[in-house]
Amino acid sequence: MGKSLNQLAQELKKLILDANSGTSDKSFQPEKYNNLKMSMDVVQEPTPHVRISIGISEALYNINTQEKMEGSLGQNERYVQRWFNKPNVVGNLKDCWKRRVDNRGKITDVRE
């Protein structure tokens, strides 16, 4: 079984925090990323997608093309694209989507 959405969200959070750890940017607020969430709704949107929420920003991405379908994450979109290009991320997202479709939208990948 692949990674859960929660585990993938933690990977994205780590990528963003690591990318900004050495910067002297005073406007960067690492605590904002404690609220990073991912979700998939196979009933509402039949296209394989992942919804990423960071604070009050939210965007919907097509898993197959890694293109944004709606919404905006502002400057964080560059990190999402970098994360999509990491090995196995898209494959794990497709596995999460398939598990939800096979189980009629019920969340099946919670492992804690």
Biopython code that builds the backbone (N, CA, C, O; Angstrom):
import numpy as np
from Bio.PDB.StructureBuilder import StructureBuilder

atoms = [
    (1, "MET", "N", (0.840, -1.174, 0.000)),
    (1, "MET", "CA", (0.000, 0.000, 0.000)),
    (1, "MET", "C", (0.888, 1.241, 0.000)),
    (1, "MET", "O", (1.904, 1.289, 0.692)),
    (2, "GLY", "N", (0.494, 2.240, -0.781)),
    (2, "GLY", "CA", (1.247, 3.481, -0.859)),
    (2, "GLY", "C", (1.045, 4.347, 0.371)),
    (2, "GLY", "O", (0.439, 3.921, 1.354)),
    (3, "LYS", "N", (1.548, 5.539, 0.306)),
    (3, "LYS", "CA", (1.447, 6.474, 1.428)),
    (3, "LYS", "C", (0.038, 7.050, 1.512)),
    (3, "LYS", "O", (-0.692, 7.108, 0.523)),
    (4, "SER", "N", (-0.321, 7.469, 2.712)),
    (4, "SER", "CA", (-1.616, 8.116, 2.919)),
    (4, "SER", "C", (-1.509, 9.593, 2.537)),
    (4, "SER", "O", (-0.410, 10.129, 2.390)),
    (5, "LEU", "N", (-2.665, 10.244, 2.377)),
    (5, "LEU", "CA", (-2.664, 11.676, 2.085)),
    (5, "LEU", "C", (-2.010, 12.458, 3.220)),
    (5, "LEU", "O", (-1.334, 13.458, 2.976)),
    (6, "ASN", "N", (-2.205, 12.016, 4.439)),
    (6, "ASN", "CA", (-1.587, 12.687, 5.583)),
    (6, "ASN", "C", (-0.060, 12.620, 5.487)),
    (6, "ASN", "O", (0.623, 13.615, 5.733)),
    (7, "GLN", "N", (0.469, 11.459, 5.133)),
    (7, "GLN", "CA", (1.919, 11.320, 4.980)),
    (7, "GLN", "C", (2.432, 12.180, 3.831)),
    (7, "GLN", "O", (3.500, 12.783, 3.939)),
    (8, "LEU", "N", (1.687, 12.244, 2.742)),
    (8, "LEU", "CA", (2.084, 13.077, 1.603)),
    (8, "LEU", "C", (2.037, 14.556, 1.974)),
    (8, "LEU", "O", (2.899, 15.329, 1.555)),
    (9, "ALA", "N", (1.036, 14.955, 2.759)),
    (9, "ALA", "CA", (0.957, 16.344, 3.215)),
    (9, "ALA", "C", (2.161, 16.692, 4.087)),
    (9, "ALA", "O", (2.694, 17.798, 3.996)),
    (10, "GLN", "N", (2.590, 15.756, 4.928)),
    (10, "GLN", "CA", (3.763, 15.990, 5.771)),
    (10, "GLN", "C", (5.027, 16.155, 4.922)),
    (10, "GLN", "O", (5.899, 16.961, 5.248)),
    (11, "GLU", "N", (5.121, 15.384, 3.827)),
    (11, "GLU", "CA", (6.268, 15.519, 2.920)),
    (11, "GLU", "C", (6.295, 16.893, 2.265)),
    (11, "GLU", "O", (7.354, 17.513, 2.162)),
    (12, "LEU", "N", (5.127, 17.375, 1.817)),
    (12, "LEU", "CA", (5.055, 18.700, 1.198)),
    (12, "LEU", "C", (5.419, 19.774, 2.222)),
    (12, "LEU", "O", (6.157, 20.708, 1.908)),
    (13, "LYS", "N", (4.910, 19.644, 3.430)),
    (13, "LYS", "CA", (5.227, 20.601, 4.495)),
    (13, "LYS", "C", (6.735, 20.634, 4.746)),
    (13, "LYS", "O", (7.321, 21.709, 4.876)),
    (14, "LYS", "N", (7.357, 19.466, 4.815)),
    (14, "LYS", "CA", (8.796, 19.379, 5.054)),
    (14, "LYS", "C", (9.576, 20.033, 3.912)),
    (14, "LYS", "O", (10.557, 20.735, 4.155)),
    (15, "LEU", "N", (9.144, 19.806, 2.666)),
    (15, "LEU", "CA", (9.805, 20.411, 1.510)),
    (15, "LEU", "C", (9.755, 21.936, 1.602)),
    (15, "LEU", "O", (10.761, 22.604, 1.365)),
    (16, "ILE", "N", (8.594, 22.485, 1.944)),
    (16, "ILE", "CA", (8.448, 23.945, 2.039)),
    (16, "ILE", "C", (9.305, 24.497, 3.175)),
    (16, "ILE", "O", (9.997, 25.500, 2.998)),
    (17, "LEU", "N", (9.263, 23.853, 4.333)),
    (17, "LEU", "CA", (10.050, 24.342, 5.476)),
    (17, "LEU", "C", (11.545, 24.246, 5.210)),
    (17, "LEU", "O", (12.299, 25.152, 5.565)),
    (18, "ASP", "N", (11.983, 23.143, 4.582)),
    (18, "ASP", "CA", (13.402, 22.984, 4.254)),
    (18, "ASP", "C", (13.855, 24.032, 3.241)),
    (18, "ASP", "O", (14.965, 24.555, 3.343)),
    (19, "ALA", "N", (13.004, 24.339, 2.268)),
    (19, "ALA", "CA", (13.358, 25.320, 1.243)),
    (19, "ALA", "C", (13.501, 26.720, 1.829)),
    (19, "ALA", "O", (14.221, 27.553, 1.279)),
    (20, "ASN", "N", (12.821, 26.981, 2.934)),
    (20, "ASN", "CA", (12.862, 28.311, 3.535)),
    (20, "ASN", "C", (13.682, 28.383, 4.812)),
    (20, "ASN", "O", (13.732, 29.437, 5.446)),
    (21, "SER", "N", (14.322, 27.296, 5.205)),
    (21, "SER", "CA", (15.045, 27.268, 6.478)),
    (21, "SER", "C", (16.263, 28.185, 6.490)),
    (21, "SER", "O", (16.596, 28.735, 7.540)),
    (22, "GLY", "N", (16.918, 28.361, 5.384)),
    (22, "GLY", "CA", (18.126, 29.176, 5.358)),
    (22, "GLY", "C", (17.895, 30.603, 4.933)),
    (22, "GLY", "O", (18.852, 31.368, 4.809)),
    (23, "THR", "N", (16.656, 30.986, 4.705)),
    (23, "THR", "CA", (16.383, 32.340, 4.228)),
    (23, "THR", "C", (16.284, 33.318, 5.387)),
    (23, "THR", "O", (15.993, 32.939, 6.521)),
    (24, "SER", "N", (16.526, 34.557, 5.081)),
    (24, "SER", "CA", (16.399, 35.612, 6.091)),
    (24, "SER", "C", (15.105, 36.394, 5.872)),
    (24, "SER", "O", (14.963, 37.516, 6.359)),
    (25, "ASP", "N", (14.166, 35.801, 5.141)),
    (25, "ASP", "CA", (12.887, 36.434, 4.851)),
    (25, "ASP", "C", (12.072, 36.552, 6.142)),
    (25, "ASP", "O", (11.663, 35.545, 6.720)),
    (26, "LYS", "N", (11.847, 37.764, 6.579)),
    (26, "LYS", "CA", (11.118, 38.006, 7.835)),
    (26, "LYS", "C", (9.626, 37.701, 7.692)),
    (26, "LYS", "O", (8.947, 37.467, 8.693)),
    (27, "SER", "N", (9.105, 37.701, 6.455)),
    (27, "SER", "CA", (7.677, 37.469, 6.261)),
    (27, "SER", "C", (7.313, 35.978, 6.255)),
    (27, "SER", "O", (6.131, 35.635, 6.298)),
    (28, "PHE", "N", (8.318, 35.086, 6.201)),
    (28, "PHE", "CA", (8.025, 33.653, 6.204)),
    (28, "PHE", "C", (7.545, 33.226, 7.586)),
    (28, "PHE", "O", (8.208, 33.481, 8.591)),
    (29, "GLN", "N", (6.388, 32.574, 7.623)),
    (29, "GLN", "CA", (5.790, 32.129, 8.879)),
    (29, "GLN", "C", (5.652, 30.606, 8.858)),
    (29, "GLN", "O", (4.678, 30.088, 8.312)),
    (30, "PRO", "N", (6.607, 29.882, 9.442)),
    (30, "PRO", "CA", (6.560, 28.420, 9.384)),
    (30, "PRO", "C", (5.335, 27.818, 10.064)),
    (30, "PRO", "O", (4.891, 26.737, 9.679)),
    (31, "GLU", "N", (4.783, 28.494, 11.064)),
    (31, "GLU", "CA", (3.617, 27.951, 11.765)),
    (31, "GLU", "C", (2.384, 27.866, 10.863)),
    (31, "GLU", "O", (1.465, 27.094, 11.135)),
    (32, "LYS", "N", (2.368, 28.660, 9.793)),
    (32, "LYS", "CA", (1.248, 28.629, 8.837)),
    (32, "LYS", "C", (1.103, 27.246, 8.194)),
    (32, "LYS", "O", (0.002, 26.848, 7.813)),
    (33, "TYR", "N", (2.205, 26.526, 8.076)),
    (33, "TYR", "CA", (2.196, 25.228, 7.390)),
    (33, "TYR", "C", (1.758, 24.078, 8.299)),
    (33, "TYR", "O", (1.622, 22.945, 7.837)),
    (34, "ASN", "N", (1.537, 24.358, 9.587)),
    (34, "ASN", "CA", (0.972, 23.339, 10.462)),
    (34, "ASN", "C", (-0.460, 23.013, 10.053)),
    (34, "ASN", "O", (-0.997, 21.970, 10.425)),
    (35, "ASN", "N", (-1.069, 23.904, 9.293)),
    (35, "ASN", "CA", (-2.453, 23.742, 8.862)),
    (35, "ASN", "C", (-2.542, 23.242, 7.410)),
    (35, "ASN", "O", (-3.589, 23.385, 6.779)),
    (36, "LEU", "N", (-1.467, 22.663, 6.876)),
    (36, "LEU", "CA", (-1.467, 22.150, 5.503)),
    (36, "LEU", "C", (-2.286, 20.858, 5.465)),
    (36, "LEU", "O", (-2.035, 19.930, 6.234)),
    (37, "LYS", "N", (-3.267, 20.812, 4.561)),
    (37, "LYS", "CA", (-4.136, 19.645, 4.460)),
    (37, "LYS", "C", (-4.314, 19.250, 3.001)),
    (37, "LYS", "O", (-4.241, 20.085, 2.099)),
    (38, "MET", "N", (-4.551, 17.950, 2.788)),
    (38, "MET", "CA", (-4.865, 17.429, 1.461)),
    (38, "MET", "C", (-6.125, 16.599, 1.553)),
    (38, "MET", "O", (-6.371, 15.919, 2.549)),
    (39, "SER", "N", (-6.924, 16.663, 0.491)),
    (39, "SER", "CA", (-8.141, 15.853, 0.447)),
    (39, "SER", "C", (-8.468, 15.503, -0.997)),
    (39, "SER", "O", (-7.963, 16.109, -1.942)),
    (40, "MET", "N", (-9.331, 14.505, -1.131)),
    (40, "MET", "CA", (-9.825, 14.058, -2.437)),
    (40, "MET", "C", (-11.309, 13.774, -2.267)),
    (40, "MET", "O", (-11.716, 13.158, -1.283)),
    (41, "ASP", "N", (-12.121, 14.220, -3.221)),
    (41, "ASP", "CA", (-13.558, 13.952, -3.176)),
    (41, "ASP", "C", (-13.969, 13.321, -4.505)),
    (41, "ASP", "O", (-14.202, 14.020, -5.491)),
    (42, "VAL", "N", (-14.055, 11.996, -4.518)),
    (42, "VAL", "CA", (-14.357, 11.268, -5.761)),
    (42, "VAL", "C", (-15.795, 11.457, -6.202)),
    (42, "VAL", "O", (-16.119, 11.207, -7.363)),
    (43, "VAL", "N", (-16.663, 11.890, -5.304)),
    (43, "VAL", "CA", (-18.072, 12.095, -5.653)),
    (43, "VAL", "C", (-18.271, 13.460, -6.298)),
    (43, "VAL", "O", (-18.933, 13.570, -7.330)),
    (44, "GLN", "N", (-17.709, 14.483, -5.704)),
    (44, "GLN", "CA", (-17.911, 15.854, -6.189)),
    (44, "GLN", "C", (-17.153, 16.132, -7.484)),
    (44, "GLN", "O", (-17.673, 16.822, -8.361)),
    (45, "GLU", "N", (-15.941, 15.611, -7.621)),
    (45, "GLU", "CA", (-15.110, 15.857, -8.809)),
    (45, "GLU", "C", (-14.571, 14.521, -9.306)),
    (45, "GLU", "O", (-13.702, 13.934, -8.662)),
    (46, "PRO", "N", (-15.076, 14.022, -10.456)),
    (46, "PRO", "CA", (-14.661, 12.706, -10.947)),
    (46, "PRO", "C", (-13.251, 12.652, -11.542)),
    (46, "PRO", "O", (-12.697, 11.565, -11.705)),
    (47, "THR", "N", (-12.669, 13.798, -11.867)),
    (47, "THR", "CA", (-11.306, 13.832, -12.388)),
    (47, "THR", "C", (-10.344, 13.524, -11.244)),
    (47, "THR", "O", (-10.482, 14.104, -10.167)),
    (48, "PRO", "N", (-9.372, 12.631, -11.443)),
    (48, "PRO", "CA", (-8.398, 12.366, -10.370)),
    (48, "PRO", "C", (-7.709, 13.665, -9.943)),
    (48, "PRO", "O", (-7.048, 14.321, -10.749)),
    (49, "HIS", "N", (-7.868, 14.022, -8.684)),
    (49, "HIS", "CA", (-7.380, 15.310, -8.197)),
    (49, "HIS", "C", (-6.945, 15.214, -6.748)),
    (49, "HIS", "O", (-7.237, 14.240, -6.053)),
    (50, "VAL", "N", (-6.246, 16.240, -6.312)),
    (50, "VAL", "CA", (-5.932, 16.430, -4.892)),
    (50, "VAL", "C", (-6.181, 17.901, -4.579)),
    (50, "VAL", "O", (-5.753, 18.788, -5.317)),
    (51, "ARG", "N", (-6.884, 18.146, -3.468)),
    (51, "ARG", "CA", (-7.135, 19.504, -2.998)),
    (51, "ARG", "C", (-6.119, 19.788, -1.895)),
    (51, "ARG", "O", (-6.038, 19.058, -0.907)),
    (52, "ILE", "N", (-5.350, 20.854, -2.077)),
    (52, "ILE", "CA", (-4.327, 21.236, -1.103)),
    (52, "ILE", "C", (-4.744, 22.553, -0.469)),
    (52, "ILE", "O", (-5.030, 23.528, -1.164)),
    (53, "SER", "N", (-4.776, 22.569, 0.862)),
    (53, "SER", "CA", (-5.138, 23.770, 1.617)),
    (53, "SER", "C", (-3.971, 24.158, 2.512)),
    (53, "SER", "O", (-3.429, 23.335, 3.249)),
    (54, "ILE", "N", (-3.600, 25.426, 2.432)),
    (54, "ILE", "CA", (-2.562, 25.983, 3.300)),
    (54, "ILE", "C", (-3.135, 27.270, 3.875)),
    (54, "ILE", "O", (-3.306, 28.257, 3.159)),
    (55, "GLY", "N", (-3.426, 27.255, 5.155)),
    (55, "GLY", "CA", (-4.060, 28.419, 5.766)),
    (55, "GLY", "C", (-5.406, 28.663, 5.129)),
    (55, "GLY", "O", (-6.248, 27.765, 5.096)),
    (56, "ILE", "N", (-5.627, 29.880, 4.614)),
    (56, "ILE", "CA", (-6.897, 30.199, 3.969)),
    (56, "ILE", "C", (-6.853, 29.998, 2.462)),
    (56, "ILE", "O", (-7.862, 30.191, 1.783)),
    (57, "SER", "N", (-5.697, 29.613, 1.933)),
    (57, "SER", "CA", (-5.551, 29.383, 0.491)),
    (57, "SER", "C", (-5.833, 27.929, 0.165)),
    (57, "SER", "O", (-5.539, 27.031, 0.954)),
    (58, "GLU", "N", (-6.413, 27.707, -1.022)),
    (58, "GLU", "CA", (-6.764, 26.352, -1.419)),
    (58, "GLU", "C", (-6.697, 26.240, -2.937)),
    (58, "GLU", "O", (-7.087, 27.160, -3.657)),
    (59, "ALA", "N", (-6.197, 25.102, -3.416)),
    (59, "ALA", "CA", (-6.137, 24.865, -4.857)),
    (59, "ALA", "C", (-6.404, 23.397, -5.138)),
    (59, "ALA", "O", (-6.104, 22.527, -4.321)),
    (60, "LEU", "N", (-6.971, 23.139, -6.306)),
    (60, "LEU", "CA", (-7.285, 21.791, -6.752)),
    (60, "LEU", "C", (-6.350, 21.465, -7.917)),
    (60, "LEU", "O", (-6.275, 22.220, -8.886)),
    (61, "TYR", "N", (-5.634, 20.333, -7.819)),
    (61, "TYR", "CA", (-4.673, 19.937, -8.845)),
    (61, "TYR", "C", (-5.085, 18.616, -9.475)),
    (61, "TYR", "O", (-5.505, 17.692, -8.778)),
    (62, "ASN", "N", (-4.962, 18.530, -10.793)),
    (62, "ASN", "CA", (-5.185, 17.286, -11.524)),
    (62, "ASN", "C", (-3.983, 16.391, -11.264)),
    (62, "ASN", "O", (-2.841, 16.803, -11.467)),
    (63, "ILE", "N", (-4.237, 15.167, -10.817)),
    (63, "ILE", "CA", (-3.136, 14.250, -10.495)),
    (63, "ILE", "C", (-2.415, 13.792, -11.753)),
    (63, "ILE", "O", (-1.193, 13.647, -11.750)),
    (64, "ASN", "N", (-3.164, 13.562, -12.831)),
    (64, "ASN", "CA", (-2.560, 13.029, -14.054)),
    (64, "ASN", "C", (-1.651, 14.030, -14.751)),
    (64, "ASN", "O", (-0.609, 13.649, -15.283)),
    (65, "THR", "N", (-2.030, 15.309, -14.757)),
    (65, "THR", "CA", (-1.257, 16.319, -15.482)),
    (65, "THR", "C", (-0.468, 17.253, -14.564)),
    (65, "THR", "O", (0.382, 18.010, -15.032)),
    (66, "GLN", "N", (-0.746, 17.202, -13.254)),
    (66, "GLN", "CA", (-0.157, 18.088, -12.246)),
    (66, "GLN", "C", (-0.478, 19.559, -12.520)),
    (66, "GLN", "O", (0.250, 20.445, -12.072)),
    (67, "GLU", "N", (-1.557, 19.821, -13.250)),
    (67, "GLU", "CA", (-1.978, 21.188, -13.525)),
    (67, "GLU", "C", (-3.027, 21.628, -12.520)),
    (67, "GLU", "O", (-3.827, 20.826, -12.039)),
    (68, "LYS", "N", (-3.009, 22.916, -12.213)),
    (68, "LYS", "CA", (-3.992, 23.468, -11.289)),
    (68, "LYS", "C", (-5.331, 23.556, -12.007)),
    (68, "LYS", "O", (-5.410, 24.073, -13.121)),
    (69, "MET", "N", (-6.379, 23.052, -11.371)),
    (69, "MET", "CA", (-7.717, 23.085, -11.950)),
    (69, "MET", "C", (-8.509, 24.293, -11.458)),
    (69, "MET", "O", (-9.299, 24.869, -12.206)),
    (70, "GLU", "N", (-8.297, 24.676, -10.203)),
    (70, "GLU", "CA", (-8.983, 25.845, -9.650)),
    (70, "GLU", "C", (-8.283, 26.291, -8.377)),
    (70, "GLU", "O", (-7.515, 25.539, -7.776)),
    (71, "GLY", "N", (-8.562, 27.535, -7.974)),
    (71, "GLY", "CA", (-8.001, 28.060, -6.738)),
    (71, "GLY", "C", (-6.593, 28.586, -6.899)),
    (71, "GLY", "O", (-6.064, 28.669, -8.008)),
    (72, "SER", "N", (-5.991, 28.940, -5.768)),
    (72, "SER", "CA", (-4.627, 29.467, -5.777)),
    (72, "SER", "C", (-3.970, 29.266, -4.411)),
    (72, "SER", "O", (-4.611, 29.385, -3.367)),
    (73, "LEU", "N", (-2.695, 28.962, -4.452)),
    (73, "LEU", "CA", (-1.896, 28.866, -3.231)),
    (73, "LEU", "C", (-0.854, 29.978, -3.174)),
    (73, "LEU", "O", (0.042, 29.956, -2.330)),
    (74, "GLY", "N", (-0.975, 30.940, -4.071)),
    (74, "GLY", "CA", (-0.038, 32.054, -4.094)),
    (74, "GLY", "C", (1.382, 31.593, -4.367)),
    (74, "GLY", "O", (1.616, 30.790, -5.270)),
    (75, "GLN", "N", (2.328, 32.098, -3.589)),
    (75, "GLN", "CA", (3.731, 31.768, -3.809)),
    (75, "GLN", "C", (4.052, 30.311, -3.503)),
    (75, "GLN", "O", (5.107, 29.821, -3.908)),
    (76, "ASN", "N", (3.175, 29.611, -2.805)),
    (76, "ASN", "CA", (3.417, 28.208, -2.467)),
    (76, "ASN", "C", (3.220, 27.264, -3.648)),
    (76, "ASN", "O", (3.590, 26.092, -3.569)),
    (77, "GLU", "N", (2.648, 27.754, -4.734)),
    (77, "GLU", "CA", (2.421, 26.900, -5.905)),
    (77, "GLU", "C", (3.739, 26.374, -6.483)),
    (77, "GLU", "O", (3.774, 25.267, -7.022)),
    (78, "ARG", "N", (4.797, 27.133, -6.380)),
    (78, "ARG", "CA", (6.089, 26.673, -6.892)),
    (78, "ARG", "C", (6.592, 25.469, -6.102)),
    (78, "ARG", "O", (7.232, 24.580, -6.665)),
    (79, "TYR", "N", (6.305, 25.435, -4.800)),
    (79, "TYR", "CA", (6.708, 24.290, -3.986)),
    (79, "TYR", "C", (5.871, 23.062, -4.309)),
    (79, "TYR", "O", (6.376, 21.940, -4.292)),
    (80, "VAL", "N", (4.592, 23.272, -4.605)),
    (80, "VAL", "CA", (3.723, 22.157, -4.977)),
    (80, "VAL", "C", (4.228, 21.529, -6.272)),
    (80, "VAL", "O", (4.273, 20.305, -6.388)),
    (81, "GLN", "N", (4.605, 22.347, -7.239)),
    (81, "GLN", "CA", (5.118, 21.818, -8.505)),
    (81, "GLN", "C", (6.427, 21.063, -8.278)),
    (81, "GLN", "O", (6.647, 20.014, -8.884)),
    (82, "ARG", "N", (7.286, 21.579, -7.424)),
    (82, "ARG", "CA", (8.541, 20.896, -7.100)),
    (82, "ARG", "C", (8.240, 19.552, -6.424)),
    (82, "ARG", "O", (8.913, 18.556, -6.690)),
    (83, "TRP", "N", (7.234, 19.531, -5.554)),
    (83, "TRP", "CA", (6.841, 18.317, -4.845)),
    (83, "TRP", "C", (6.275, 17.282, -5.816)),
    (83, "TRP", "O", (6.579, 16.095, -5.700)),
    (84, "PHE", "N", (5.452, 17.722, -6.773)),
    (84, "PHE", "CA", (4.917, 16.808, -7.783)),
    (84, "PHE", "C", (6.034, 16.110, -8.557)),
    (84, "PHE", "O", (5.871, 14.959, -8.963)),
    (85, "ASN", "N", (7.154, 16.778, -8.766)),
    (85, "ASN", "CA", (8.261, 16.227, -9.542)),
    (85, "ASN", "C", (9.139, 15.261, -8.755)),
    (85, "ASN", "O", (10.023, 14.622, -9.328)),
    (86, "LYS", "N", (8.908, 15.148, -7.457)),
    (86, "LYS", "CA", (9.686, 14.193, -6.666)),
    (86, "LYS", "C", (9.259, 12.760, -7.025)),
    (86, "LYS", "O", (8.105, 12.526, -7.383)),
    (87, "PRO", "N", (10.191, 11.808, -6.927)),
    (87, "PRO", "CA", (9.862, 10.417, -7.265)),
    (87, "PRO", "C", (8.730, 9.873, -6.386)),
    (87, "PRO", "O", (8.684, 10.131, -5.183)),
    (88, "ASN", "N", (7.840, 9.134, -6.995)),
    (88, "ASN", "CA", (6.745, 8.410, -6.333)),
    (88, "ASN", "C", (5.598, 9.258, -5.815)),
    (88, "ASN", "O", (4.604, 8.693, -5.359)),
    (89, "VAL", "N", (5.676, 10.572, -5.857)),
    (89, "VAL", "CA", (4.588, 11.397, -5.331)),
    (89, "VAL", "C", (3.318, 11.191, -6.152)),
    (89, "VAL", "O", (2.255, 10.915, -5.595)),
    (90, "VAL", "N", (3.424, 11.322, -7.466)),
    (90, "VAL", "CA", (2.242, 11.157, -8.323)),
    (90, "VAL", "C", (1.699, 9.731, -8.217)),
    (90, "VAL", "O", (0.483, 9.538, -8.185)),
    (91, "GLY", "N", (2.569, 8.747, -8.162)),
    (91, "GLY", "CA", (2.140, 7.362, -8.010)),
    (91, "GLY", "C", (1.384, 7.139, -6.709)),
    (91, "GLY", "O", (0.367, 6.446, -6.688)),
    (92, "ASN", "N", (1.878, 7.725, -5.625)),
    (92, "ASN", "CA", (1.189, 7.608, -4.337)),
    (92, "ASN", "C", (-0.160, 8.320, -4.356)),
    (92, "ASN", "O", (-1.126, 7.828, -3.773)),
    (93, "LEU", "N", (-0.237, 9.476, -5.023)),
    (93, "LEU", "CA", (-1.514, 10.180, -5.148)),
    (93, "LEU", "C", (-2.509, 9.349, -5.953)),
    (93, "LEU", "O", (-3.688, 9.277, -5.607)),
    (94, "LYS", "N", (-2.030, 8.723, -7.027)),
    (94, "LYS", "CA", (-2.913, 7.865, -7.834)),
    (94, "LYS", "C", (-3.405, 6.673, -7.018)),
    (94, "LYS", "O", (-4.557, 6.264, -7.160)),
    (95, "ASP", "N", (-2.548, 6.110, -6.165)),
    (95, "ASP", "CA", (-2.960, 5.012, -5.287)),
    (95, "ASP", "C", (-4.045, 5.471, -4.313)),
    (95, "ASP", "O", (-5.025, 4.759, -4.092)),
    (96, "CYS", "N", (-3.872, 6.655, -3.734)),
    (96, "CYS", "CA", (-4.885, 7.197, -2.819)),
    (96, "CYS", "C", (-6.214, 7.381, -3.546)),
    (96, "CYS", "O", (-7.276, 7.059, -3.011)),
    (97, "TRP", "N", (-6.142, 7.903, -4.773)),
    (97, "TRP", "CA", (-7.356, 8.106, -5.570)),
    (97, "TRP", "C", (-8.037, 6.772, -5.861)),
    (97, "TRP", "O", (-9.252, 6.644, -5.713)),
    (98, "LYS", "N", (-7.250, 5.781, -6.276)),
    (98, "LYS", "CA", (-7.808, 4.467, -6.604)),
    (98, "LYS", "C", (-8.470, 3.828, -5.388)),
    (98, "LYS", "O", (-9.541, 3.233, -5.510)),
    (99, "ARG", "N", (-7.849, 3.943, -4.225)),
    (99, "ARG", "CA", (-8.447, 3.383, -3.002)),
    (99, "ARG", "C", (-9.780, 4.044, -2.696)),
    (99, "ARG", "O", (-10.715, 3.375, -2.256)),
    (100, "ARG", "N", (-9.879, 5.333, -2.919)),
    (100, "ARG", "CA", (-11.139, 6.033, -2.668)),
    (100, "ARG", "C", (-12.209, 5.628, -3.678)),
    (100, "ARG", "O", (-13.366, 5.422, -3.311)),
    (101, "VAL", "N", (-11.826, 5.515, -4.947)),
    (101, "VAL", "CA", (-12.791, 5.104, -5.974)),
    (101, "VAL", "C", (-13.267, 3.680, -5.693)),
    (101, "VAL", "O", (-14.464, 3.401, -5.763)),
    (102, "ASP", "N", (-12.346, 2.788, -5.379)),
    (102, "ASP", "CA", (-12.704, 1.394, -5.107)),
    (102, "ASP", "C", (-13.606, 1.254, -3.886)),
    (102, "ASP", "O", (-14.392, 0.311, -3.803)),
    (103, "ASN", "N", (-13.500, 2.178, -2.942)),
    (103, "ASN", "CA", (-14.292, 2.119, -1.713)),
    (103, "ASN", "C", (-15.381, 3.184, -1.674)),
    (103, "ASN", "O", (-15.841, 3.577, -0.601)),
    (104, "ARG", "N", (-15.788, 3.648, -2.855)),
    (104, "ARG", "CA", (-16.889, 4.609, -3.008)),
    (104, "ARG", "C", (-16.693, 5.888, -2.200)),
    (104, "ARG", "O", (-17.637, 6.407, -1.604)),
    (105, "GLY", "N", (-15.478, 6.382, -2.186)),
    (105, "GLY", "CA", (-15.192, 7.663, -1.540)),
    (105, "GLY", "C", (-14.828, 7.588, -0.080)),
    (105, "GLY", "O", (-14.433, 8.599, 0.500)),
    (106, "LYS", "N", (-14.945, 6.430, 0.536)),
    (106, "LYS", "CA", (-14.581, 6.320, 1.952)),
    (106, "LYS", "C", (-13.070, 6.383, 2.106)),
    (106, "LYS", "O", (-12.331, 5.848, 1.280)),
    (107, "ILE", "N", (-12.623, 7.026, 3.149)),
    (107, "ILE", "CA", (-11.190, 7.139, 3.410)),
    (107, "ILE", "C", (-10.694, 5.789, 3.913)),
    (107, "ILE", "O", (-11.195, 5.260, 4.905)),
    (108, "THR", "N", (-9.699, 5.238, 3.214)),
    (108, "THR", "CA", (-9.224, 3.903, 3.562)),
    (108, "THR", "C", (-7.738, 3.872, 3.883)),
    (108, "THR", "O", (-7.199, 2.808, 4.188)),
    (109, "ASP", "N", (-7.064, 5.021, 3.820)),
    (109, "ASP", "CA", (-5.622, 4.972, 3.969)),
    (109, "ASP", "C", (-5.118, 5.573, 5.270)),
    (109, "ASP", "O", (-3.948, 5.948, 5.352)),
    (110, "VAL", "N", (-5.950, 5.674, 6.275)),
    (110, "VAL", "CA", (-5.518, 6.179, 7.575)),
    (110, "VAL", "C", (-4.829, 5.042, 8.318)),
    (110, "VAL", "O", (-5.402, 3.970, 8.516)),
    (111, "ARG", "N", (-3.580, 5.298, 8.727)),
    (111, "ARG", "CA", (-2.800, 4.234, 9.339)),
    (111, "ARG", "C", (-2.348, 4.546, 10.758)),
    (111, "ARG", "O", (-1.677, 3.709, 11.361)),
    (112, "GLU", "N", (-2.666, 5.671, 11.309)),
    (112, "GLU", "CA", (-2.157, 6.011, 12.637)),
    (112, "GLU", "C", (-2.730, 5.139, 13.704)),
    (112, "GLU", "O", (-2.399, 5.301, 14.878)),
]
sb = StructureBuilder()
sb.init_structure("model")
sb.init_model(0)
sb.init_chain("A")
sb.init_seg("    ")
for serial, (resi, resn, name, xyz) in enumerate(atoms, 1):
    if name == "N":
        sb.init_residue(resn, " ", resi, " ")
    sb.init_atom(name, np.array(xyz, "f"), 0.0, 1.0, " ", f" {name:<3s}", serial, name[0])
structure = sb.get_structure()
